[in-house]
Structure formats: structure tokens, C-alpha cells
Amino acid sequence: MKRITKLASVVALTVVLAASLMACGGKDPVAEDDSKTASDKSTAATETSGKDTFTYAISGDPTETVNVITTSDRWGLSTVKMIYSPLYMNNADGINWFLAKDCEVSDDNKTYTFSLRDDVKWSDGEPFTADDVVFTYEAMEKEENLGWAYSQLVYDQGAVKVEKKDDYTVSFTFPFETPTAMEMLSQIFIMPEHIYKDVTDFEHNDYNMNSVGTGPYKLVDYQSGSYLKFEANENYYKGEPAIKNVVFQIIENADTAILALQNGEVDAYQLTPQQVKKLDLDANNLTAYSYSEGRIGYLQFNCNRVTDENVRKALLFAMDKKAMDDAAYESDEYYSIPYTFLPTNSQFYTEEGVEKYDQDVEKAKSMLKDAGVSNLKLKLGYSSSDPVQSAQALLIQEQLKEVGVEVELAGGDATAVSNAMKDPNNEYDMYLGGYIMGIDPDTFSSLFKNGAAYNSMHYSGYDTIDQLFEEGFSETDESARKETYAKLQAAIQDTGAFYPIISNNKILVVNNRIQGVKEAGLVPVYTFEDTSNLKIAK
């Protein structure tokens, strides 16, 4: 058997997740009532702040449905990370162990056996064991539970078999050999069997807001649309966190959040480069931390409404993504331009044979004419509280106007737009969004396979895409996988349904009274890999 103790990541990306996952992108935050005044919200921040409290301003409400199985949005997952722990995280620096200590791989490369920590307690004092691991993964494998990682664990050939070997040993057996196994099993947080064993609806129950976890903090108060308050978990297996209280202050309006950051009412907030440029960091006792998320920001067409592939391609030739990126991020110091579904720093990323849709207005006009299209009107859905998406939406409207296409800007509540995207009969012709996925290209299959759970383009008939995902998943030779994924990138762009706009860094601005930011580890989606490493300056 081969032992895994520290595994270099297959790709230099940091994470999702995910969701996609539309990860972090999938179920976006719930909008706060924009009619509230800045003073109203600042008062709310003050009420939850204190000298023994770290207050993090977040742009959306995770809502009371937060849970291990179905949650896939940024702030929901950040909440999950505070309360629960995974077996391990598979990040750009390799594997970082949490509830597991190491892993042995069988000679046939199908079974992965993990040794678990035996010093972990749930926040209610009950011991953590292999039973909790088996319970969580089996719940994720039940189709009716709508688990975000279902497609990572259940295949046409069968589901990953999860077995308890003893109280602190658990094995996972894949129905075939795959180079993606460690990626597929990662980032899944473990929930307590003794709490959730009789739950049938993981989004609506009595336990999500009264959670019992193994993470660094316990959720002690949730006020919808206002804040979530966490208290240090005295049973945390890595040692009780130095900061007693953490508050996620929900501030939807960016200007209000920045003012609260300057006034010291909140300690941290994620900003765009334009917003950082306007701040006097030194005068406000702030530090900006820039980090990669391997994120892709995109425009998607709803193929159920924009059915003609040539029309979609014509519209893409009318657009200028570089102009969109410069408008939102000013300098390419903070972004790169992707031309496929993969982040540009992926080892599988290639532009060879890929249609880039470089702006060509005359070509766009000609293609629309050939398709017999005139006076076309389209509705664009996006998050009105997201300054980047708002800037992108305005430019898309202007650019498509040049080819005679009228675009209705339907900015609104991010969660409402995201939820609507799941329905092929939704009201939008196209929408802006973003995702942060895992390290291996196969994790993107839930976004791009025909009929996949998170495929919001709702296309069908592109069987080549599904075939190439299957080939890449089962292929163990790395050079052959690169060839397969090169074909896949070209095939997805040939649909004309997906337009990658940007791969951008995140910038977290933190009050200097908060120390240990680098030790806590800045990672995609969750912000911090382990919040317990944060400290407050004496």
C-alpha cells in the first residue's frame, strides 16, 4: 500500500469546492434590504463588536438553511467551515489534514483508507468517530438529499463504498481506478450522526442554527439579514481559539461596509482593487491581502431561450472581455483573462484549438444577419449588489447595442437570480456569475455535462462534452489527460453558451489589530483555512 501524508496538488489552484460547485457561485447570498440607511447598519455592526471580537463584514446572508450536505455558496460554506471540519483540505500547498491524519492507498488504486484523530470531540462533548464519517458520506450519496458532492461520489459504475474499519479508521472504495480520488473525497465536512441521524430535510430542521460541530467555533446567535455570532469551541482539537467571539456582519451595500471598516466597526471586508485604491490603508490602520482563488467569472446563455448556437456565437463576437476586466479591476496585476472553463493557472489550461471570441463587431453583425435575427431583445440577470457584475452588465449592454441588440439589465437579489438559473424556464436569456472549483478538471463536470445538476446553460445534444469528461476521469496517463482536456475546453467553447470573462484575485482588507492572517491561511471560498489561528493584538 502507498501512504499519503502530504500530497502536492495536481494543479496550482487553491481549493470548492465545489459547488461546484457553483461553489461559490452557486447559491449566492441573500440580499439585505437596500432601503436601510448607513447609520442603521453601522449601529448593527457596533452592537456585535467588542475588544474580544473579530467582526467580518460579509455581503450576503447564508440563511438558516446552512448545512453540510446542500450548502454551496460562499458565505454558507464560510459558516460551515467555522462550525465543522473536513477530513482534509486539498489546497495549492498540498493536503492539510484536519479530522484525518493520513491515508493509505491499495495496490489496485481503488481503496483509500484514512486514519482518524482519536482526540476529537463534538462541541457538545460527544466523541467524534468513524461512524460520523460514514454517516456524512452516505448522506451525501443519497440522490434525494441533493448533496453538492453527489456527482463526486456516485457514478454510472456505482457509488463510492464507505466502510468503518474501527472507531478511528474508515475506507473509501471507488468502483474503478481514477487519478481524481483524493480530490473527489476532499472538502466534505463531517456532521454528527447523533444529531442528524433522523433528519430527512437537511435544509429545514431544528439543528442547523443550533449546530454541534468539531470546528473552531460554535454558532450561538443568528439574526436574519443582520449577523451571525460565533463563540470559541473549547473542545476544538487544535486548541481553543485565541479570539473568543467572531461575528459575520451582513452588510449588502459595499459603501456601507467600507465606511464601517474605516470607522473600525468591522475588522475585515473583501474589496475590489478600485475600492482599495480609494482607501488610505495606513491612515485607517488597515492591511490589504491579495490571494488567488482560481475563480472564473463568466457570462452564460440560457440555451432554452437563446436556442440558436450561431446567434450565441455572434453575440460573443460582439463583446470585449478585456474592457470588462479593466473596468472592474483596473490593472491585470489582479486578474488574468481566461478563454476556457479552467483557470489560467491550471496545468490543464490551454488556448490551443479554442475559439477565443475576440471582439469582431462586423463579424457579429454578419452572423446575426445570416441567422435572420433583427431587433433582438435579451434580459441579463446579475447581482445588483456586486460592483464587478454591475460594471460588466453595463458594458455588455453597451457592446451588444453596437450590433443592434437591446439588453435589459435585470439586476437583483443574488440568491433569487441564482435560484432562477436552475430552472430552464427562467426569465433570463443570459446571466453573470462565477465559480471556484476543485483542483482536478473533472470536478467541473457538474457544471458542464448535459443535464448536470449545476448546468445553468441548459443545453442538450453536446454528447462530446460528456464523453470527454468520462475519458479524462478514467485516464491515468497525465499526458493523455491533457490531450483529452484540451479537446474538452474547445468543445465547451464551441457551444457558444459559456463566455469566461475573468480569473481574478480576492483582496481581503483587515484591521491591523487582527493578527495571524497568514497563519490562518487565506483560501478560496472560506476566506480562512483555520480561523482559530487569528489573534487580537494586545
N, C-alpha and C positions, 0 to 999 in steps of 0.2 A: 504493500500500500504506500501511497505517496502522502506525505504530511504537508499541509498548508499552514504556515504560521504568519507570513507576511507576503502577500501576493501583489506584485507590481500590476497596475491596471493595464488593461488591454489598450485603452485609449487615454490620452491626457485630457480627460474631462473630469469634472468633479461631480458627481453624483452618481434622483426622482426618482431618481424617481422616475419613475414614474409614470405617474399617472401618466403614467402617461406617461405615461400619464400625461394626460394633458396636464400633467402634473401641475403643473403649476401654471399653468394654464388651463386646466380643465374646468373645475368649478371655481370660478373667480369669486372674490369677496363680495359680500352683501353691501350695497351702498348705504351710507348714512344719509339722513335727511339733510340735504344741502341748504335747507332754509334756516338751519341753526346758525347762529352768529358765532364769530370767532371767540367772543368772550364766553359764550355758553360752553364751548368745547374746551377752552382753556381752563375754566373752572372745574370741569370734569377731570382734566388731567391733574390739577392741583390736589383734588380730593384723593387721588390714588397714589400720589407721590410721597416720598419721605426719604430721610437720610439713609435708611437701611433698605431702600427700594430702588431697583433698576426699572425704569419706565421706557418701554419701547413703543414708539408710535407706529401703528400698522394701518394700512389703507383700506382694510375691509374686515367684516365680521365673519369669523369662522362658523358661527351659528351653533346652536345646541345639538346639531346632528353629528358633530365631530366624533369620529371613531376610527379604529384601526383598520377596519375592513373596506369601507367605501370612500373614505376621505381622500381626495387627491388634489385639492387646491393648496396654494402656497401657505396661507395663514392657518388653514385647518391642519396641514401637516406640521407647521411650526408648533402648533398647540399639541399635537400628538407627540412630537419629539420632546417636549417638556415633560410629559406625563409618563411616556412609555420608553422602552428600549428595544432595539432590534438585536438579533444575534450578532450582526456585524454590519459595518458600513463599507461599501466598495467605492472608494474615492480616488482622486488623482494620485494621492500618495500611497495607494495600495489599500489593503484591508485593515480596518481599525476595528478591533474586537470590542464587543460590549457584553452581551449575555453569554456568548460562546467564547472559548479560549483558543481553540484551534480546530482543524479539520483534517481528516484523512480521506483519501480518495482510493476507491477499489481499483484493482488491476484492470478491470474492464472499463474504467472511467464512467461508470453509471451510478455508483453509490457514494454519497458524501456523508461521512459520519462526523458529527460535531460533539466535542466535549464541552459541557456547560459549566459555568461557575456554580459552585455549591455554597456561596456566601451571600446569595441574593434573597432579599425579602420584598414582598409587595408592600406598598405603603400602609396597608392595614396590619402588617406584621406576619402575614401568612408566607410560608416558604415558596419560592419560585422553583419549579421542577420541569422535567421534560414533558409532563402532562400538559402544561400550558402551551408549550411549543407545538405539540401535536394538535391540540385543540385549535390554535390560531390558524395554522396552515391548512387544516382540514376544513375550517370555516371558509377560508379564502378559496378553496377548491369547489365549493358548492355554488353552482351556477345561479341559484335563486338568491344568493346573498349579494350578488352584483359587486363582488370584490374587485378592486382596481388591479390586483395582480393575478386575476383568474387566468388570463391568457399566458402568463409566465409559468403556470403550474399545471395546466390542463391542455393536452394536445390530442390530435386525432388518434395517436397511438395509445393514448391513455394518460392518466394523471400521475404526477409525481407521488410515489408512495412514501408516506411519513410514518416512521416507526420509533417507538420508545424502546431503547435497549436496556436502560436502567434509569434511575431518577435523574441522572445528570449526563446522559448520553442519548442522542437522537440521530437517526439516519434518514436520508432522503435518497430515494432510488428513482432515477429517470427511466422512462421506457426505451431510451436509446442513448447513445453516446452523443454529447454535444459540448462544444467548447464554451458555451454560454452559461453553463450550470451555476457557477458561483455568482454570476450577475443576476440570474433569474431568482435565486434564493435570497438575495440581499435586500436591505432596506424595508423589510417587512417587520413591523413592530409587534411585539408579543402582548396579548391581552390575557387577563387572569381567568382561567377556567371556572374557578369557584364563584366568580361574579357573573360571567356571561353565559354560563352553560345552558340556561333555559331561555335565552334571548333568541327571538326569531326575526326581529327587525333591528338591525344594528344602527340605524339612523334615528329611530324614535323609541326610546326606552328610558327607564329611570336612572340609568347608570352613567351615561355619557358626561353629564355635568356634575356627577358625584363620583368621579372616576378613582379607581385604585390602580396604581401603576408601579413600575420599577425605575422610572426616570428620575431626574434630579429634583423635580418639583411636583407639587400636588395642586390641582385646580381647586381653589377654595371659594371663588366668587365669580359669577358671570352675569353681566348686565348687558342685555342685547343692545347692540348699536353703540355701546359705551366703552366697556373694558372687560378684560379677563384678568383676574388676580390669582397669582400662584404663590405658594408657600414652600420653603425648602423642605425636601423629603429627608427626614432624619435617618431613614433607613437606606438611603442611596448607597449602593455598594462601592462606589468610588470615593465615598466620603461626603459628609453633609456639605452642601454648597455654602460658600462664604457669604453670599448675598441672601438675606433672609426672605425677601419678597421680590417678585418680578411681576410687572403689570404690562400687559399688551393693551395700550390705549388706542382705541379705534377712532382714527381721525381721517375721514374720507377726503377732505379738502387739503390739497398739498400746501397751499399758502398758510393755512391754519397750523398744519403740522410743523412747517418750517419756523413759524413765529414761536410756537411752543418750544421748539428746540433751541432757538436763540435766547428765549427767556428762561431756560433751564427747567421748564415744566415737564419736558420729556428728555430722556438721555440719549436716544438714538432714533434715526429715521433713515430710510433709503431714499436717496436723491438722484436726480439726473445730473450730468455734467453741467448743463446750463444753470441748474439750481445751485450747484456747488460754487460755480464761478461767481455768483452774486453774493455769496456768503463771505464774510470776513472770519475765516476759521480761527485765527489766533485771537482776535478780539472777543470772540464768543466762546473761547476755551474748548474748541472742537477739533477733532481729527477725522479726516476722510480716509476710508479704507476701500480700495478698489480690488475686486476679485472676480474671477471668471466663473460663470455658471454653465457654460456650454449651452446657453439658451438660444433658441431660434424664435424670432418674431416674424409673423407671417400674415399674408392675406390668403384666404381660402374662398373659392366659389362654392355655392350650393348647387351641385350638378343636377339636383332635382328641379331647379328653377332656371338655371343657365345651362341648358341641356346640350347646346352645340359646342363641341370641342374647339372648332375653328373660331367661334366667337370669343370663347375664353382666351384663346391664344392671342387673338387680335387685341383684346383689352390689355393683356400683359405687355405686348409690344408698345402700348401707349404710355406705359409707366416708367418712372425713373427712380429706382430704389436708392441710388446714391444721394439724390436730392432729399428724399425722405430721411435718410440716416443723418445727413449733415444738419437738417432742420432740428432733429431731436437730440443729437449728441455732439454737434459742432466739430469734433475732432475724431479722426479714426484711431486716436490713442485709446478710445473707449469702445471701439467696435471693429468688427470685420464684416465684409459683405459675403453672405453665403449664396450659392447658386443651386444648392440641393437641400434635401431634408436634414442632412447631417451638419453639425457644427464644423467650422473650418479647421479646428484643431484636432479633429478625429483622424486617426490613422487610415480610416477607410474613405475619407473625403476625397473626391476627385471632381474636376470640371471637364475631364476628357469625355467627349461624346455627348455632353449635356447641353441642352438648349438653355442659354442664359437669359433670353428675352431682353437683350439690350434695347434701350428705347429706340424705336423707329416709328415715328408718328405717321409717316406716309405709308409704310407697310401696314400699320394698324388700320388706317382708313381704307386701304385697298382690300384687306381681308374682310372687313365689315361689309364693304360693298359687295364683294363676291358672295358673302353669306346671305345677302339680301336683307341686311339689317339697317334700319334707319330709325331715328327718334327713339333710341333705346333708353329706357329709364331703369336704374338699378338702385336698390336700397342697401346701404352699408351699415352693418351693425358693429359697434365697438363700445369700449368702456369710456364713458364721458369723463370719469374721474381720473383716467390715466393720461397724463400730459403727452406722453410719447404717441399713444394711439390717436389722441386728438390731433396732433400735428400731422401724423401720417394720413389721417382721414381727410383733412383739408387739402393736402397735396394730391391725393388720389382723385378727389373731386375736381381739382383744377386740371390735372393731367388728362383725365378722361373727357373733360369738357372740350379739349383741343381736338378730339376725334368725334365730336358730336354726341357724346353720351352724357346724359344727365344723371348725377348721383345724388340721392337723398341721404344726408348724414343722419343716421338713426342712433346717435349716441345715447346710452342709458345705463342702467344698473348692470354692473359686470356679471353678476350671478344670473340675472334674467336673460341676458344675451347668451351666456354660456349654456344655460339650460335649454334655451330655444334651439341652439345649434345642434343639439342631439336629435331633434325631430326633423326628418327630411322635408316635412311640410311646413317648416317655419317661414316667417315673413321676410327673411333676409335673402338677398341674392348673393351677398358676399359678406365676410366678416374678418375683422382683425383679431389676432390672438397671439399666443406664444406657448412654447413648451420647453421643459427641461427633462430630458430622458436619461436612461441609464448609459452605461459605458459601451455596451455592445449594440450594433445596429439592429439586431433582432428585436430589441425592446421597443422599437418604433412600429412594429407590426400592428399593434393595437390602434395605431393612428392611420395606417395607410392600406391595410388589406381591404379588399372589397367586403363591405358589410361589417367591418370590425367595430368593436364597441365604441371606440372614440373617433371613428372616421366621420368627421362632421361635413366632409365634402359630399358624402352620399352618392359616390359614383359606383357604377357596376360595369361588368364586362371587361375589366382590365385584368384578365386572368394571369398575364405575365408577371404582374406585380406579386401576386400571391405565390406563384411558382418560384420566383427569385428569392422571396423571403424564406420559403421552405428549403431551398438549396443552400442558402447562406447559413441557415440554422443548423443543418445537419453536416455541413462540410467541416472537416477538422484541419485541412491544409490551409494555412494562412494566406498564401498567395492565391489559391483558388477562391477563397472567400473574398479577397479584394476584387478579383475579376467579377464575381457574382454581384457584389455590392456596387461596383461601377455600373453594371448594366441596370441594376435596380434604381440607382439615382437618376439615370437617363430616362427610364420608363416612367417614373413618377412625374418628372418634369414634362414629359410628353402628353400627360393628361390635360395640361393647361388649367388644372384645378388648384394647384398649390404654387404660391409665389413667396419664397423665402425672402425676407426683407433685410433682416439684421441678425447678427450674433453679437450681443452686447455684454459688457461687464456690468456688474452691480456695484454701486457705491454706497457704503454704509457710513454715515456721519455719526460720530459718537462723542459725547461729552467726556472731557479728559478726566473727570472724576471716576469714570468707569475704566478699570484696568483689566488686563488679561485677555484682551480681544483676540490677539493672535493665538494665545494658548487655548482659547475656547474653540478656535478653528472656524473660519468663515467658509461655509459650504453652500452649494446651491439649495434652493427651496427653503431649507430650515433656518437659514442665516447662520446659526451656531451649531457646530457638531456636538459640543457639550457645554451647555450654559453654566454648569457648576464651576467652571474654571474662571468665570468672571469675578472680579473683586471691586470693592468701592475703596477709593483712596482714603487713607486716614486723614 
